Amino acid sequence: MTTVELPLLPLGKGKDLSTERGVECPGDLPAASDPDLVARAKAAKAALGDKVFVLGHHYQRDEVIQFADVTGDSFKLARDAAARPGAEYIVFCGVHFMAESADILTSDKQKVILPDLAAGCSMADMARLSQVEDAWDTLADAGVQDQVVPITYMNSTADIKAFCGRNGGAVCTSSNADVALEWAFAQKPDAKVLFFPDQHLGRNTAVLKMGYSLDDCVVWNPFKPKGGLTDEQLRDAKMILWKGHCSVHGKFSPDVVDELRAKDPDIKILVHPECKHEVVIKADLVGSTEFIIKTIEAAPAGSSWAIGTELNLVKRLADAHPDKKIAFLDRTVCFCSTMNRIDLPHLVWALESLVEGYEVNVIDVDDETERLADIALQRMLQLPGKSSRD
């Protein structure tokens, strides 16, 4: 993460807050180092024409988003790519697991390009396949494996999705996690769910949407023997939560919510379900990135909001809605550092390489992993309700 300590300030559109308040506006990024980059990106994209389809995740910086053909969350973008079979190249301005999902859902004739291979996801990296397989074996030793249905969040690697496909599980997004859990609990008598890699989404969904208690949830620590749990705890649990989290959403704290409410009793707190449980229970509204965007779009002029999600998106919402008071739910400016690795120089390099006939940073999931991961994804797509949004 990239962090800078600043006072709690609203994000504004078109204001020189450095003059107005004596500090830099939270979220301001320096201009591109090369003034020719924008022109070069436009020229390369125009030269490629319909051969290229550029996807931009909501957490990308504006200098990249301006070149996206569509914007959205990870699964929406992967499906948008699959809906464009005529595009030879899918340039995914996001992180590695997202590009993997796009490769799984698109045809073999299409190539998925990630402008910077170092753009990973700390949350996805918190659940490695070897660790999950060790946990699965331990659940067998404890006599509970036959009751367990694995559910992985979309923010996971292709081989983790494949593990779920192979073991009767499914994928979920932040907007359909409750539907996926309902499906999982219906698969077996006395079913339990092994949920990874984000413990907070699993806990918040189980407790706040499905009526389970915190006591029904245990946390599996992959760095401790048997996950740090006893056989009795595993037998009693309904939700076995992997000890993973989002490095951005995990930073928000309940004391900042209290501080903001004390300053502005009318403020509404809007957060992503990847936030900690103690933050989520203090919020007015909780939902996926798409839910956050639609909530702000529908909010009345003059309303006041503090949003707990990645700062690039919060700042973009503030710029798009100057008639509303929008603040970032933290004292610390915090970007997703891996998402921000996809910058304008990397995008230009990827596009110009394609123009010159070089395919760089192609994401290619092996056939067997792709087959099994697609099983888990298709199970999610067959769920009722909100399967198409993150």
C-alpha positions in Angstrom: 0.0 0.0 0.0 1.0 3.6 -0.5 0.1 5.6 2.6 0.4 9.3 3.6 -0.9 10.6 6.9 -3.4 13.5 6.4 -6.2 15.1 8.3 -9.7 13.8 7.6 -10.8 16.0 4.7 -13.5 15.9 2.1 -12.5 15.2 -1.5 -13.5 17.9 -3.9 -13.8 18.6 -7.6 -11.8 21.3 -9.2 -10.6 23.0 -6.0 -7.1 24.0 -5.1 -7.3 22.5 -1.6 -3.5 23.1 -1.1 -4.3 26.8 -1.1 -7.7 26.6 0.6 -6.7 24.4 3.5 -2.9 24.5 3.5 -2.5 20.8 2.7 -2.4 18.7 -0.4 -5.8 17.2 -1.5 -6.0 13.6 -0.5 -5.8 11.4 -3.5 -4.0 13.8 -5.8 -1.4 12.0 -7.9 1.4 13.7 -9.9 1.0 14.3 -13.6 2.5 11.7 -16.0 6.2 12.0 -16.1 6.2 12.0 -20.0 3.7 14.5 -21.5 3.7 12.5 -24.7 2.3 9.3 -23.1 -1.4 10.3 -23.5 -0.9 10.9 -27.2 1.1 7.7 -27.7 -1.6 5.7 -25.9 -4.3 7.2 -28.1 -2.3 6.5 -31.3 -1.5 2.9 -30.4 -5.1 2.2 -29.4 -6.4 3.7 -32.7 -3.9 1.7 -34.7 -5.1 -1.5 -33.1 -8.8 -0.7 -33.6 -11.2 -3.5 -33.0 -8.3 -5.9 -32.4 -7.9 -4.6 -28.8 -10.4 -4.3 -26.0 -9.2 -2.4 -22.9 -10.7 -3.2 -19.5 -10.3 -0.8 -16.6 -10.9 -1.8 -13.0 -12.6 0.8 -10.8 -9.5 1.1 -8.6 -7.3 2.2 -11.5 -6.0 5.7 -11.6 -7.6 8.2 -14.0 -4.7 8.3 -16.3 -5.4 4.6 -17.1 -9.2 4.6 -16.8 -9.5 7.2 -19.6 -8.4 4.5 -22.1 -10.7 1.8 -20.9 -13.5 0.6 -23.3 -15.4 -0.6 -20.2 -14.9 -0.1 -16.5 -16.1 -2.3 -13.6 -15.2 -4.9 -11.0 -13.2 -8.0 -11.7 -16.0 -10.5 -12.7 -18.0 -7.9 -14.7 -14.9 -7.1 -16.7 -14.1 -10.7 -17.4 -17.6 -11.3 -18.6 -17.4 -8.1 -20.7 -14.3 -9.5 -22.3 -16.0 -12.8 -23.1 -18.8 -10.9 -24.7 -16.3 -9.4 -27.2 -15.2 -12.5 -29.1 -14.0 -10.4 -32.0 -11.3 -8.7 -30.0 -8.0 -10.5 -30.5 -6.4 -8.8 -27.5 -7.9 -8.1 -24.1 -5.7 -5.6 -22.2 -6.7 -6.0 -18.6 -5.9 -2.9 -16.5 -6.3 -4.7 -13.1 -4.4 -7.3 -11.2 -3.2 -10.8 -12.0 -6.2 -12.9 -10.7 -8.6 -10.7 -12.7 -6.6 -11.4 -15.9 -6.7 -15.1 -15.1 -10.5 -15.0 -14.8 -10.7 -13.2 -18.2 -8.5 -15.9 -19.8 -10.7 -18.6 -18.4 -13.9 -17.0 -19.7 -12.7 -15.9 -23.1 -12.1 -18.0 -26.1 -8.8 -19.7 -27.0 -8.4 -17.3 -29.9 -8.2 -14.3 -27.6 -5.0 -13.2 -25.7 -5.3 -11.6 -22.3 -2.5 -9.0 -21.7 -1.6 -7.7 -18.2 0.5 -4.5 -18.7 2.6 -5.2 -15.6 3.0 -8.8 -14.3 3.9 -7.4 -10.9 0.3 -6.2 -10.5 -0.8 -8.9 -8.1 -3.2 -9.0 -5.1 -2.1 -9.4 -1.5 -5.4 -11.0 -0.6 -5.2 -13.6 -3.4 -1.7 -14.4 -2.3 -2.8 -15.2 1.2 -4.3 -18.5 0.1 -1.8 -20.6 -1.8 -2.9 -23.9 -3.3 -0.5 -26.0 -1.2 -1.8 -24.4 2.0 -5.4 -25.0 1.0 -4.7 -28.6 0.1 -3.0 -29.1 3.5 -6.0 -27.6 5.2 -8.3 -29.9 3.2 -6.3 -32.9 4.4 -6.5 -31.7 8.0 -10.2 -31.4 7.7 -10.3 -35.1 6.6 -8.1 -36.1 9.6 -10.6 -34.2 11.9 -13.5 -36.2 10.3 -15.3 -33.2 8.9 -14.1 -33.0 5.3 -17.2 -34.7 4.0 -19.3 -31.9 5.4 -17.3 -29.1 4.0 -18.1 -27.1 0.8 -15.3 -24.8 -0.3 -16.3 -21.3 -1.5 -13.7 -19.0 -2.9 -14.1 -15.2 -3.4 -13.5 -14.0 -6.9 -10.3 -12.4 -5.5 -8.3 -15.6 -5.7 -5.9 -17.3 -8.0 -7.0 -19.6 -10.8 -5.7 -22.7 -9.1 -7.7 -21.9 -6.0 -10.8 -21.6 -8.1 -9.9 -24.9 -9.7 -9.6 -26.5 -6.2 -13.2 -25.5 -5.6 -14.3 -26.8 -8.9 -12.6 -30.1 -8.2 -14.1 -30.4 -4.7 -17.7 -29.5 -5.2 -17.4 -25.8 -4.4 -18.0 -22.6 -6.2 -16.8 -19.0 -6.6 -18.6 -15.9 -5.2 -18.5 -12.2 -5.6 -19.0 -9.6 -2.9 -22.6 -9.0 -4.1 -23.7 -12.7 -4.3 -21.7 -14.2 -1.4 -25.0 -14.7 0.6 -26.5 -16.6 -2.4 -23.3 -18.7 -2.7 -23.4 -19.6 1.0 -27.0 -20.5 0.9 -26.2 -22.8 -2.0 -23.2 -24.3 -0.2 -25.2 -25.1 3.0 -27.9 -26.8 0.9 -25.3 -29.2 -0.7 -24.8 -31.5 2.3 -26.5 -32.4 5.6 -24.9 -30.4 8.4 -22.8 -28.6 5.8 -19.9 -26.4 6.7 -18.2 -23.8 4.5 -14.5 -23.3 4.0 -14.4 -19.7 2.9 -11.3 -18.1 1.4 -9.3 -16.0 1.0 -11.1 -13.0 2.7 -12.2 -13.7 6.3 -14.1 -10.4 6.6 -16.4 -10.9 3.6 -17.2 -14.4 4.9 -17.8 -13.3 8.4 -19.9 -10.2 7.4 -22.0 -12.3 5.0 -22.6 -15.1 7.4 -23.5 -12.9 10.4 -25.2 -9.9 8.9 -27.0 -11.5 6.0 -27.6 -15.1 7.0 -28.2 -14.8 10.8 -25.2 -16.9 12.0 -23.4 -15.8 15.1 -19.8 -14.9 15.5 -19.4 -18.1 17.5 -20.4 -20.1 14.4 -17.3 -18.7 12.7 -13.7 -19.9 13.3 -10.5 -18.6 11.6 -8.1 -20.9 9.9 -4.5 -19.7 10.2 -2.5 -21.5 7.5 0.7 -20.8 9.4 -0.3 -22.7 12.5 -0.6 -26.5 12.9 -4.2 -27.6 12.1 -5.0 -23.9 11.4 -4.7 -23.2 15.1 -8.0 -25.0 15.7 -9.0 -28.0 17.6 -11.1 -30.9 16.2 -13.9 -29.8 18.4 -13.8 -26.3 17.0 -13.9 -27.6 13.5 -16.8 -29.9 14.3 -18.8 -27.1 15.9 -18.1 -24.4 13.3 -20.4 -23.5 10.4 -18.0 -21.1 8.7 -14.3 -21.9 8.6 -12.8 -18.6 7.5 -9.3 -18.4 5.9 -7.1 -15.9 7.6 -6.8 -13.5 4.7 -7.9 -9.9 4.1 -7.7 -6.9 1.8 -4.7 -4.7 2.6 -6.8 -1.6 1.8 -10.2 -2.4 3.2 -8.6 -3.9 6.3 -7.2 -0.5 7.3 -10.6 1.2 8.0 -11.3 1.5 11.7 -14.4 2.1 13.8 -12.9 5.1 15.7 -12.8 7.1 12.5 -16.5 6.3 11.9 -17.2 7.7 15.4 -15.1 10.8 14.8 -16.9 11.5 11.5 -20.3 11.1 13.1 -19.4 13.5 15.9 -18.4 16.1 13.4 -21.4 15.6 11.1 -24.4 13.8 12.6 -26.0 13.6 9.1 -23.1 11.8 7.5 -23.8 8.4 5.9 -21.1 5.7 6.2 -20.9 3.5 3.1 -18.4 0.6 3.1 -17.4 -2.5 1.3 -18.0 -5.9 2.9 -14.2 -6.6 2.9 -14.0 -4.2 5.8 -13.6 -5.5 9.3 -16.7 -6.6 11.1 -16.4 -3.8 13.7 -16.5 -1.2 10.9 -19.3 -2.8 9.0 -21.6 -3.0 11.9 -21.2 0.8 12.4 -21.9 1.6 8.8 -25.2 2.8 7.4 -24.8 0.8 4.1 -22.6 -2.1 3.1 -22.2 -3.4 -0.4 -20.0 -4.2 -3.4 -18.2 -1.6 -5.5 -21.0 -1.5 -8.0 -23.4 -1.0 -5.0 -21.3 1.9 -3.7 -21.2 3.6 -7.1 -25.0 3.3 -7.6 -25.7 4.5 -4.1 -23.7 7.7 -4.6 -25.3 8.2 -8.0 -28.8 8.0 -6.5 -28.0 10.1 -3.4 -29.7 13.5 -3.1 -27.7 16.7 -3.7 -26.2 18.1 -0.5 -26.0 14.7 1.2 -22.8 13.8 3.1 -20.9 10.5 2.7 -17.8 8.8 4.0 -16.8 5.9 1.9 -14.7 2.9 2.9 -13.1 1.5 -0.3 -10.1 2.2 -2.5 -9.2 5.8 -2.8 -9.0 6.1 -6.6 -12.6 5.2 -6.8 -13.7 7.5 -3.9 -11.9 10.4 -5.4 -13.5 9.6 -8.8 -16.9 9.6 -7.2 -16.2 12.9 -5.5 -15.1 14.5 -8.8 -18.2 13.1 -10.6 -20.6 14.4 -7.9 -19.5 17.8 -6.7 -23.1 18.5 -5.4 -22.4 15.9 -2.6 -20.0 15.9 0.3 -17.8 12.8 -0.1 -15.0 11.9 2.3 -12.6 9.0 2.5 -13.1 6.8 5.5 -9.6 7.1 6.9 -7.0 9.6 8.1 -4.5 7.8 5.8 -4.4 8.2 2.0 -4.2 4.6 0.9 -4.1 3.3 -2.6 -4.0 -0.3 -3.7 -0.3 -0.4 -4.5 -0.5 -3.4 -6.7 -3.4 -2.1 -8.7 -1.5 1.2 -9.2 1.3 -0.7 -10.8 -0.8 -0.5 -14.0 0.3 3.0 -14.9 0.3 4.9 -18.1 3.9 3.9 -19.1 3.1 0.2 -18.7 -0.2 0.6 -20.7 1.6 2.5 -23.5 4.3 -0.2 -23.6 1.8 -3.0 -23.9 -0.3 -1.3 -26.6 2.7 -0.2 -28.7 4.2 -3.7 -28.4 1.0 -5.1 -29.9 1.1 -2.5 -32.7 4.7 -3.7 -33.5 3.5 -7.4 -33.4 4.9 -8.4 -30.1 2.6 -10.1 -27.6 3.8 -9.1 -24.1 2.7 -10.3 -20.7 0.2 -12.8 -22.0 -1.8 -14.5 -19.2 -2.3 -18.1 -20.1 -4.0 -20.4 -17.5 -3.2 -24.1 -18.2 -6.0 -26.2 -19.7 -6.7 -28.4 -16.7 -6.7 -25.5 -14.2 -8.9 -23.6 -16.6 -11.4 -26.5 -16.9 -11.7 -27.0 -13.2 -11.9 -23.2 -12.4 -14.6 -22.8 -15.0 -16.7 -25.5 -13.3 -16.6 -23.4 -10.1 -17.4 -20.2 -12.0 -20.3 -21.8 -13.9 -21.7 -23.0 -10.6 -21.8 -19.4 -9.5 -23.4 -18.3 -12.7 -26.2 -20.8 -12.2 -27.0 -19.3 -8.8 -30.2 -17.2 -8.6 -30.0 -13.5 -8.2 -27.0 -11.3 -8.2 -24.4 -13.5 -9.9 -23.1 -10.9 -12.5 -21.7 -8.2 -10.2 -18.8 -8.0 -7.8 
